[in-house]
Amino acid sequence: MPPAATPVPAPDREGARGGPRRARDPRLLAPAVAGPLTAAVFVLATALARSHPLGPYTRNVVDLGQQYLPYHAYWRAFLLGDTHGDAFLNWNSGFGAGFLGDIGTYLSSPFSLLVVLFPADRPELALYAVTVLKIAAAGAAMAALLIRLRPADRTGPWPLAALLGAAYALSGWTFNHGASVPMWLDGLIAFPLLCLVAEWARAGRRPVLGPLVVALAWTANFYTAYMATLGAALFLAVRLFTTGPGGSDGADPGTTAGAGSAAGAGTPAAGSAAAPKATARWRLAVLLRAGWTVGLGVGLAAPLVLVVFSGTKYADPTPEAVFAPASWAELFGRFLPATANVDTPALSIGTPALLLALTLPFNRAVAPRVRLAWTALTVLVTLSLQWGPTHLLWHAGASPNGNPYRQTFVLSGLLLIAAWLSAAPGVPRPAALLGATALLGALALAARTSADIDAWSYPAAAAALLLALAALLPAARADRSAASRVLPVAAAVALLVAQAGEAAVSGMRTERQQRADVAWAPRIGPWQRAVAAEVARADAWPAYRTDPGPLPGGNEPLLLGGEGADAYSSLTTENTSRTLDSLGFGHYAKGRHPETLDNPVADAIFSVGARIRSEPTEPVRQDAAPRGTATATTTPVPPLVTVHPAGNATVDPEDSAFRNQELLLGSSVYALPAVRRTGTTLTARCPAGTEVWFWAPDHHGTAALAGGAPADFDGRPPAVRAPMRALGTVPADGEVRVRLAPERAPALPRQSVGCLDRARLAAAVARLTATGATEVTTTGHGLTAELPPGSTGVAVVAVPRATGWRCAAGDAAPVSARSHRGLLAVPLDGRATRVSCTFRPPGVRLGAAAGAAALLALLATALLARHRARRAGAGSHPGRQEFTGRPHEARSSGRNADYAPRRTGA
């Protein structure tokens, strides 16, 4: 970091036109260095943690392995045309589920397109590469923002901008949350980009590029882009309070009246022209430009955003969460490195960067108004994390279930902007450094009782702090002698070592803690590949479905192929979840993750003609890819479309899963005995030779038929619901005795035992096959079935009914699909011999209309900007672009109200 009085000259005209000096433009150097630096440190942390692909241990913790990895594997197949469905519908998951909303939720980032560059059997490597590139892009974006917030008429030190940009991208939020929820990393990129858009709006520049950046951010991940937009609005508010209309790319060469007088610098530097004043009219114009920019950008993203919004309206609702703020000790503790907890805010930005941020209130080289405004903003945003109403504001009005501090990346960004504003004009004076050190010590002392503190937290922070102070204090006292010119370089190197070393250690410890404390899925290996091979051999869609069966993780049909029930999405519809629950299926994630059910009646209902059964051949471990065997079993099942008598079409999810299965099948196939309960023993009587099935969705423990092996049940309401399980065969005396080994007193449904008669089931399958569709064809988001002549009653399609399905019989006009006990239904009158159904995601037409309107408005904006540019060019010097709102008088100003005068060598 150069001393304050050693300005870095702006690029000359030759450099601006792409000549030799262009390569040394600090505005390019800062992001060009920050990106690779960020990637290198993150990869180093992965290697230190011995995580895959740089070590043997799985990275597939929580939803990374259960959602994002399978979705990216499916995305690769989709982009290469290897899936049954299209952008509207995913035929593989949940017996047919909308896909456009999932694209907008998980896959719409441009980085996700890179999965096509990796082999199909290396989805983990593809997702890791996408993650690294996103984090690197966030570091580069923050560096690009910082270098444009330059002091006076010079560019700030680009090495510092690069270092602080990397610190932003390698914050505790990234290691603790973003790296395991890679779709949120798009918000990490969006925040500095949207702050740049705010700067363009302030300067009246880039009226077309600004909305496109907003649209890209909201398309990539609208959820975190919403938070980033709020943060950028706060950034703009402070900039309007502290700066005037002059400046270029965030620089403020002109001294505004208000800020200049606050700094004690009410007059421009000698030889400079008077700077324009920041008037209320100018501020209002900036706000209107910013609002127009955001409105256009969100409108352009509407084709995806409105589909996601509509999908959430029909999604299975999760239990309402009540926000409980973290204790202050926990909050302060999260500023320290190597801390991990999804229930407290991840606030660590690295001790050296935090030290520089804390110097701002004490740094007299910065204008008092700037010090006050940015200090107040960071304090207020920190407090907003802890208050219920602002918590809801940050999360778009809905408190999330789990991980309640998803917005903390915005605070990390604001802290690093504060660090830049304090250090960009030169190394803060010793008094400011010592004041910041005292604040940091008080924070560490207040955090001593936090349960999040790791054994590495205090040692890592102390080492980084000592190294930073050892570098900064001598540099802060340096004069301009030749001998002391090496001090800024030494300070920069020492800061790099301290910041990068602490970040690598923090990332390593966070990954290890996550592996130890949260749910995980194994790496992709021979077991999964064996299952995928069996699925490919057995698959005969749409003649019947092939279910890959359960494996550790989730979303197996997306990862391995087939057309099973398993689906894990934030947009799993309520009807899908409730229908499958009522039939004895289990679920995770409070209903949004239905899991497969290995039950012959359910297979007949949903036309699952091939089922893969597999098991590991060795213990499943974190540090090895699992090995296992897989076998495909085929069974005669009815077609996807069957014909049933018209009648009662409702289902009672709390009545009896056995009876609900019979109602959808259209035949009685279970003996449903009266069950007597004595303590942990259930007794009943069934026909000898029938199969005993036990249904207890809330049971957590085991259940075993007398003399049989115990079956595991993992009911943990409301998050986890256990599927029904087969316990064995009814003995010759007809007595059924089920022994329970519960971890807590089980709550059993009224009908917990059913005895399946396979002969009756075979007869029911034969009848449905004879009267069902003679041929079924599917398209990307539609289905057509040919029926026997004279079919009456109702055609039932083995797909859960969801809003967006439209069906028709014969040549009739398609209408909104009806429901038959939760499945798609089409009434038949005996004349139609064909039924067809198509799916259109709710919100897609409104989103397309909004997007088209926004595109027209953007074109009009571009034409207007071009017209103003021509008028300005015709009436002024060709080099001036007055339409941008940057008065030419400000170009020669030598002061910036963000900074107060300081002595040479300060």
N, C-alpha and C positions, 0 to 999 in steps of 0.2 A: 504494500500500500504506500503510494508516494505521499510525502508531506503535503499539508494543505496548500502551501504556497507554490507547489510545483505542478502547474496545470498540465493535463494531457491535451494537446491540441486536437481540435476536431479535424476530421478528414478534409483534405483540400479538394478542389474541384476535380483533379485528376482521379483521386480515390473515389469520389462520388460517382464517377463515370465508369468505374470498373477497372481502373489502371492498377499499377503495382501497389499503391497505398490502400486500395480497397481490402486487400487481404489482411491488413493490419487494423482495420476499422474495429474499435472496441465493441461496437454494437454487434459485430459478428463474432469477435473472439470470445466474448463472455459466454454466450450460449454454446458456441462450438466446443469450449473447454468444459463447461458445466455438464453437458450431456454425457460424454465419455467418463468423466470423473464420477458422476453419479452411478453409472452402470458398473464401473470397476469396483466401487465400494460395496454396492449391493451384491455383486457376484462374490466378492471376498467374504462378506458375511455369510452367504450361503455355503461357501467352502468351509469356513470355520465351524459352522453348525453341522457339517457333514450331511447336508440335505441333497436330495436328488435334484438335478442331474450331476452335482459335484460331490456326491457322497452317497452312501447306501440308504440313508433314512428318507422316508416318505415326507413330502411336503403337503400331502392331501389332507389337511386338517379341516374339520367342520365342513362348510359348504363348498370349499375348494374342490374336494374330492367327490362330493355328492351331487353338486350342481354344475359348477363352472367347467370342470374338466369334461364331463359327458357332453355338455352343450357345445363346447368347442370341438370335440371329436365329431359330433353330428354336423356342426357347421361346416367342417371341412368336406364331409360327404355331400352335404347339400350344395355347396358351391361347385363341386365337381359333378353334380347331377346323379349322385348315387343313392338317392333316397326315394321313398314312395311318394312323399308329400311335396308341397311347394311352400312358398312364403306365407300362404294363408293357413295351411293345415299341416300338422305333424301326425302322420298315421301311426308312428311307432309308439308313442307314449300315451298312457292313460286311455287306451282303446280309442284313440283319436282325439287330439287336442289342438286348439288354436295355436299357431306358431308366430304370427306377426307380432303379437304382444311380447312373446319371449325374445324375439329378435330385438325389439326396442328396449327390453329390460337387460338382456345379457350380452348381445352379440353385435350391436349396431356400431360399435367403435371401429373406426378405420383400421386400427391395429389388429382387430380380429381377423381381417382378411388374410393376414400373414400365415394362418394355419395351413393354407394350401401348399406352402413351401416345404412342409415337413411330411415325413412318411406317415401313413395311416396308423401304424402301430406305435408311433411316438407322440401321442397327444400331450403327455406331460412335458416333454421337451418343447413342443410348440407353445404351450401355455406359459411355460417359464420364460421363453424368449419374448412373448408378447408382454409379459409382466415387466421384464427388465427394460424393454423399449419404452413402455409407458412411463416408468419411473424416470428413465433418462430424459424423456421428453418433458416431463414436469420440471426437472431441474433446469433444462435449457430454457423453458418458457419463463421461469422465475428470473433467471439471469438476464434474459432479454428485457423483462420489465424493469429490473433494478437499474440496468445500465442506462435506461432512458430517463430515470428519475435523477438527472445529473445535477451537481452543484454548479451554480453560476453559468458561465458560457463555456465550460469545459466538461469533458466526459469524466466520470468518476473512475476509479481504478478497476479495470475489468477483471483482474484476478480476484478481487474481493467479491465482485458481482457473481463470478463463477462459483466461488466457494459458498456463498450464501444461497445461491440457487440450488446447489447440490444439497446443502443443509435442509432446505425446504423439502426436497424430494426424498430425503432420507430421514425424515422425522419419525418420531415414535408412532404416529398415526399410520405411516406407510408400513412399517414392520409389523405392527400389531393388528392392523385392519386391512389396509389397502392391498398388501401382498397376498392375503388370503381371500380377498373379495376383489378380484382384479377389475371388475366393472366399475368400482368406485374410483379407481385410479384415473379415470377420465375426468372426474371432478377435480382431482389434484392438478391435472393439466389445465383444466378450464379456468381455475381461479386467476392465475397470472395473465392468461390470455384475455379474460374478460376485463381485468384491470387495464390492460393495454387498450381494449375497446373503449373503456371509460376515458382514457387519455385522448384517444382520437376524437371522441365526442366533445371533450373539453376544448380541443384545438380546432374543431370543425373540420376534421380530416377523415378521409377514407369512408365516405358514406355508403359504399357498396361492400367493401371488405368487412366492415364492422358487423353488419347483419349476418354475413356468411360465417364469420367466426362464432357468433352467438348460435346460429343454426347448427353448426358442427358440434358445439359443446352440448346443446340440448339433445341432439340426435344421438351422440355417443353414449350419454347416460343422463337422462333428464333429471333424475333424482338428485345426484350430487351437483349437477349443473345448476339446479335451483338454489342450492346452498352457496355455490360459487357466485351466482348472480347477486344474492343478498350481500355477500362479502364485497363484491366489486362495487355495489351501490354505496356501502359504507366507505370504501376507499375513495370513491368519487366525491362523496360529501365532504370528507376531510380535505381533499385536494381543492375543492371549490372554496373552502374556508381559509386555506393557507396560501393559495397561489392565484395568479391572475391570468388573463387571456394570452399572454405572450408565451413563447417557448416553442420548442420543436421536439416531437417525439417524447414528450414528458419533461423536457427541460424548461426552465422558467428563467430566461435571461432577464426579463423585465421585472422590475420591483413594483409590486402592487402597493397602493397607498397604505392599506391596512396592515399587511404583513411587514412591509418595510419599516413602518414606524414602530411596530412591535419589536422589530429586531434592532432598533436603534439605527436603522439605515434608511432614512426616509428619502434620500436623494440618490439618484443614480451615480455610478462611478464616473470619474472625470472622463470627458470625451464621449460619453454615451448619450443616446437620445432618451427622451422621457418615455417611460414605460406606460402602457395603457392601464387604466384602472379597472379593477374588478367591480363592476356595478351589479345591482340586483337584476337589471335587465339581461346582462350577459350571463349571469348564473342561471336565470330562468331559461334562457335559450339553450344553454348546455344541458340542463335537465330534460328539456323537450327533445333535444337531439338524442340523448341517451335513451330516453323512453321509446322514441321511435325506432332506434336501432334494436333495442331488445324486443320490442313488439314484432318487428319484421323477422328477426331471427327465430323467435319462438313460433311465429306463423309458418315459416319455412319448415320447421321441424314438426309441425302439427300432424302430418300423415302418420308419423310413428307415435308421437306423444299422446294424441287423442285416442289411439287404439289402446295404448297402455292404460290411460285413465279409464277408458270404458271397461277394459278387462278387470281392473281392480274393483269395479262396481259389482261384477258378477263372481269375483274370486271368493274362495272359501274364507270366511272371516276368521281372523285369529282373535283370541281373547284380548279384551281391551287391556292395555298396559297402563299402569299408573307410575308416573315419573317420580323417582326418589333420588334426589341429588346426592352425589358422592360427598363424603366428609371432606372438610378442608384439608386435613392431613393427607388424604388420598389424592386430592386435586394437586396439592403442592408436590407430592411425591412423584406425580406423573411428569413433572418438568425434568426429572432426573433420568439418566440413561438406564437401559436394561430393565425397564419395568414393563409389565404386560398384564392387562386385565380388560376384558371386553366391557365391563360395567363401569369403568372410570375413564375420564378423558385422557387420551394419549397426547401429551403436550410437549414431549421432549423434542427440541430442535438441535441438540448438541450444546454442551456447556460453553465453548467459545462463542458460538453464535448468540446464545442467550446472554452471555456477558456483554457483548456489544449492544444488544437490544436494551439491556438494563442501564447502559450508560446514557441513553437518550435524555432522561429527565435531568441529568447532571451536566450535560454537555453544553457549555455556554457558547460554543461555536455554532450552534443551531439556534435559529430564531425562536424566541419564547413562544410565539403562537404555534409554531410547528411542534415544538416540544410538548406543549400543553395538549394540542389536538391529538397527536398520535399516542401520547401516553394515556390520555383519557379514553381513546378508542380501544386500545388493547385491554385496559382495565374493564371497561364496560362489556366488551365481548366476552372476556373471561367470566364476568359475573352472569352474563346471559346464559352460560352453560348450566348454571345452577338454579335458574328460576323457571318455574313451570310454564308461564305464558310465553316467554322467549324460547324455551325448549320446544314448545309446539310450533312457534313461528319458524324456527330453523328446520323443522321436520315436516313442513307443509300441513300442519294442523293435526297430524296423527303421530302419537308417541309410538316409536317402534318397539316391537317385541324383541328384546335383546339388543345389545350394543347401542345404548341410548345417546352416545356422544359421537355420532357419525360426522358432525360438522366441524370437528376440531382442526381439520386441515386448514380451514380458513383462518383460525387464530394463529396457527403456525406461520402462515403466510404473512399475516399482519406483523407478527413479531420480527420476522426477517426483514420486512420493509423498514421497520423501526431501526433495526441494526444497521441497515444500509444508510439510512438518513443520518445516523449518528457518526458512522465511520467513513462515509464516502468523501467528505472534505479533508480527511486526514485522520491519523490515529488519535482517538480521544485523549485529552489531557489526563495526567495521573490522577487528578482529583475525581474526574468522572469515572475512571477505571476503578478506583478504590471505593467510590460510592456504589458502583454496580456490584463489586465483590461483596460488599456488606449486605446488599439486598439478596444476592445469591446465597450467602451464608445463612441469612435469616430464613429464606425459603427452605433450604436443606434442613435446618434445625426444626422448622415447623412440620416437616414431612417425616420426622424420625419414627413416628408411631404407625406410619402407613403400612398396611399388609402387602402392598405392591412392591415394596423395596426389595431388590434382589441383592445377593451377596456381592455382586459386581457393581451395584449402582454408585455407592459412595466412592469406592476406589477409582472407578473409571472417571467419575465427575471431577474428583480431586486432581487426578493426574492431568486431565485435559485443562483444568483451570490453571494449574501451576505452569504448564507449558505455555498457555496463552498469555498469562501475565508476564512470564519471562521474556516473551517476544514483544509484547505491546508496550510495556513500561519504558524500556530503553528507546524504542522507536518514537514514543510520544514526546521524549525529551530531546530528540535529535535536532541538531542544527543543520545547516546546508553545506557543511564542509565535505570535502571529497571522501574523507574517511567514514563519514556517517551515512553516505548514500547506500551503503550495503545493508543498513538496518531495515529499511522497508522490505527489501527482498528476503532478508532473514526472518522478519516478522511474518511475511506471507507464507514462507515454507513451514515455519513452526505452527502457524494457525492451521495450515493444511494437514499437517501430521496429527495435531490434536483433534481437529474436527473429524477427519476421515477415520482415524484410529478409534475414536469413541463411537462413531456411527457403526463401524464394523463389529465392534464388541457388543454394542447394544442390539444390533440385528441378530448376531449369533445367539445371544442369551434369550432374546424374544422367541426365536424359532424353537429353541430347546424347551422353553417353558410351555409353549403351545403344544408341542408333541406330548408333553407329560400331563397336561392339565385338561385338554379338550378331546372330543371325539376325533378319530382319524380313520382314514381308509388306506389300504395298502397301495403300493405302487402297481402300475400296470405290468403284468408279466405273463408267464406261460399259462397260468390258470385262466385268465381272461381271454387269452388268444385261443385256448382250446375251446372255450364256450363259443366264441365268435365263429370258429370254424364249424362247429356243430349247427349253429344257427343258420349259417350260409347254406349248409347241405340240406337242412330240413325245411327252409323257408319256401312257401308256396303261395304267398299273398297274391290275390285276395281270396284264393280258394279256402284258406283257413289262416288263422294266426299262429305265429310261433313265439312262445314266451321263453326268453333266455334264463328265467329263473332268478332267484336271489343270489347276490354276491355281496361281500362287504363293500359298502359304499352306497350306491343308489343310481337311479336313472339308467339301469342296465340296457334297456332298449336303445337309448341314444348312443351308448358307448359300444355296444356289442351287436346291435341289429335286432331284428324281430319286431313284434307288435304286441308288447305286453301291457299289463296294467300299471306297472311302476312308472311314476312320473313325479318329479320334484320341481315345482315352479311356484313362484309367488302368485301366478295367475291361474293356478288350478281352480276350476270352477267349483262353486259350492255344490251344484247338482252332482258333479262327478264324485266329489268326496262323499257326499251323503248317500248316493246310490250305492257306491262300493262298500261303504261302511255297513249299510243295511243288509248286504249280501254276505257279510263275514270277512271281508277284506280287512287288513290292518292298515295303519297309517303312522307316519312320523310328522314332525313339524306342524303339530296342531291341526292336521288335516290336509295340508298342502303337499304332502308326499305320500300318496297311496302306494302300497307295496303289493307285490304279486301274491296270489292265493293259489296254492297247489291243491285244487279241489275239483273233482271230475264234473260236478254239477255246474260250477262256475265256468269251467272250460266249455261245457256244452252251451251255456247261455251266450258266451262271448266268442264262440267258434275258435277256441284255442285247440287246434288239431295236433300241434307238435309242442312238446315241452322239454326243455333242457334241464336235466338234473345233474348237478355237479357237486364236488366236494374237494377240499384241499387234501393234498397228500402229505403235508407237513404243517406245523403250526404257522399261523399267519402272524408275521412280525412286522415291526416298523422298519427294520433295517434290511429287508430283503423282499424281492418281488415274489409273490406266492406261486406255488405250483399246485396243480390239481387236475382232476379228471372230469370229463363231461360226456354225457350220454343223451342222445335224443330219443324220446319216446313219442310215437304217433298214435293217435286215437281217433276213431270216427266221430265227427261232430257235425252238427247242422251247419248250413251255410250262414254267411254274415247277415242275410235277410231271411226271416222266417215269418210265417203267417199264423196269427192267433185270433181267437174269437174276440169280438168287441165286448167290452165290459169295464169293470172297475180298473182304472189305470193308476191308482195311487199305491204307495208303499209306506209301511210304517217302520222306520229305521230302528225303533226301540222295541219292536214286538219280538220277532224271531227271525234270525238270519236264515234258518232252515226253511221256514214257511215262505219267506220272501223269495228264496231261490226257487221254490216250487211254483210260486205264482208266475214268475218270469219264464220258467221252463214250460209251464202249462200242464204239469203232471205231478202227481204225488209220488215221491221217490224215497222219502224218509219215514221211518217210524219215529214218532215224537212222543216219548214216554213221559209219564209224570216222574219228576225227580225229587227224591227225598235227600235232605242234607242233614248230616249229623257231624257237627264239628267241621273237620276238613275232609270228610268222606261223603261222596255222592253215590246214591244207589238208585237203580232203575232196572226195568226189564224190557228187552228187545228181542226180535226174532233171531234165533241162532244163525250165525254165519254172516250177519250184516256187519257193516263197518261202523265203528263208534267214532263220531266226530264231536269234539268239545269246543264250545264257543264261549269265551269269557274275555271280552275285549279289555277289561280293566284289571285282569289278573296278572300279577307279577310274581313269578315263581315257576313251579313245574306242575304238571298233571300227568298221571299215569294210570292206565288200566291195570287191574290186579294181575300181577305176573308179567306186565309189559314194561318196556323202557319208558322213562319219563320224557315228556315233551316240554320244551321251554316256552314260556309265555312272558312277554316283556311289556305288559300294559302299565303305562304311567300317565294317567289322564291329567290334563287334556292333550298333552303333547304327543303321546305314543299310545296307539291302540293295537292290541294284539290280534292277529288273524286267527280264524278257527283252525284247528289242527286235528289230524287223524291220530287216534290212540291205539287202535288195534281192532281185532275181530271179536264179536260177541261169542262167548263160549256156548257149548251145547246146552247148558242148563238155562240159557237166556238171561242170566243175572249179570248186570253191568255194575261194577264197583270202580269208581274213579277216586283216586287218592290225590289230594292237593297238598303241595308243599309251598305255601305262600310266604312271601317276605312280609306281608301285612294282610289283614283280614280282607279277602277278596269280595268285591261286590259283583254278584253273578246275575246275568239276565234271567228272565222268567223261564226261557227254554234254552238251557245250556248244553243239552245232550241231544244229538240226533243220530239215528242209526240208518245208514244208507243201504238201499237194496240195489245192487248193481244190475240185476235183471230188469227191474222197473226203469232204471235210467237208460239202459240200452233200448228198450221199447220206446221211450220218449224221444230219444235221439232219432230213431228210425222214422217215427211219425213226423217230426219236424223237418227231417231231410226230405221226406216224400212230398210234403205240402209246401216246402220253402222254395226259395229262388232256384231256378234251374241254371242260371248263370249270373255271376256278379263281376262287374268291371269297375275299376276305380281310376280316377284321374288325380291330379295334384290335390284338389280340395273338393272332390265330388265322388259320387257313387251312383251306379245304375244297376238295377237288378231286374232280370226277366222272371216273371212268375207264371205258374201253371194257369191255364185259362179257367175262368170262373172263380178265382180266388176272392173270398169275401172276409170281412172282419177288419183286421188291421195288420199291415206289414210292419214288423218290428225290426229295426236296424240295430245291430249290436254295437252301438256307439252311444255314449252318454249324451243326453240332450243338452245343448248349450245354446245360448242366445247367439244368433247368426246363422243357424241352420235353416234352410228353406227346402221344402220337399214338395213333390207333386206325384200324382198317380196318372199314368197314361199321358195324354196331351194337355192336361189341365195346367193352369198357371201355377208356378211355385208359390207356396205360402209358408209362413212361419211354421216350423216343424212342431208337431204335437209330441206329447210325452206318454210313453207307456211304461209305468213303473220306473221312470228315470231314463229310459232309452228312447231313441228317435222312433216315431210312429207315423205311419201314413194310412189314413182310412181307405178301405177298398170297397167298391160297390159291385164287384163281380164282372165288370166290363174291362177294366184296365188289366193289362198283362205286363206292365212295366212300371216301376217306381224309380224315382231319381231324387237325390238330395245333393245340395251344394252348400258350402260354408263360406260366409263372408264375415270377416271379423267386425264386431260392433265398433263403430267409430271411424271406420276406414273411409266412408263416403264424406262425412263431415270433415275429417282430417284432410282429405284430398282437396275439398273445396277451400278450406282455410289455407292450405299450402299454395294453391293456385292464386288465391287473392293476394297472399303475401309476395308471391313471385312477381305479379303484376305491379304491386306497389314498389318492389325493389327495382324493377325496370324503370318505373317512373322516376324514382329517386336518382338512378344512374343518369337518366336523360337530363334531369334538372341540374345535377352536379356538372355534367358536361357543358350544358348551356351557360351556367355561371362561369365556368372556367374559360370559355371562349370570350365571354363579355369582359372578364377581368384581364385576359391576355390582350384584347383589342384596345383597352383603355389604359394600360399601364406598361411599365417595363416588362419585357418578356420573361425576365427571371423571377418576377413576383407572381405569387398565386394568392391574391387577396381573397379569393372565394373560400379559401380554407379557414379563414378566421384568424390568421396569424399576421397581425400588423407588422409591416416591414420595419417599422421603427424599432421593434423589439430585438431585431437581429444583432444590433451592435451594442446592446446593453451589456454591461460587465458585471452585473450583480444578480443574485437570486434571493428572493425574500425568505427562502427556506433556510438560509445560512447567514449568520452574523459575521462581522469582520473578525479575523483572527490573525495573530502575529505570524510572521515568517518563521517557518520551521516548527509551527505548533503541531 
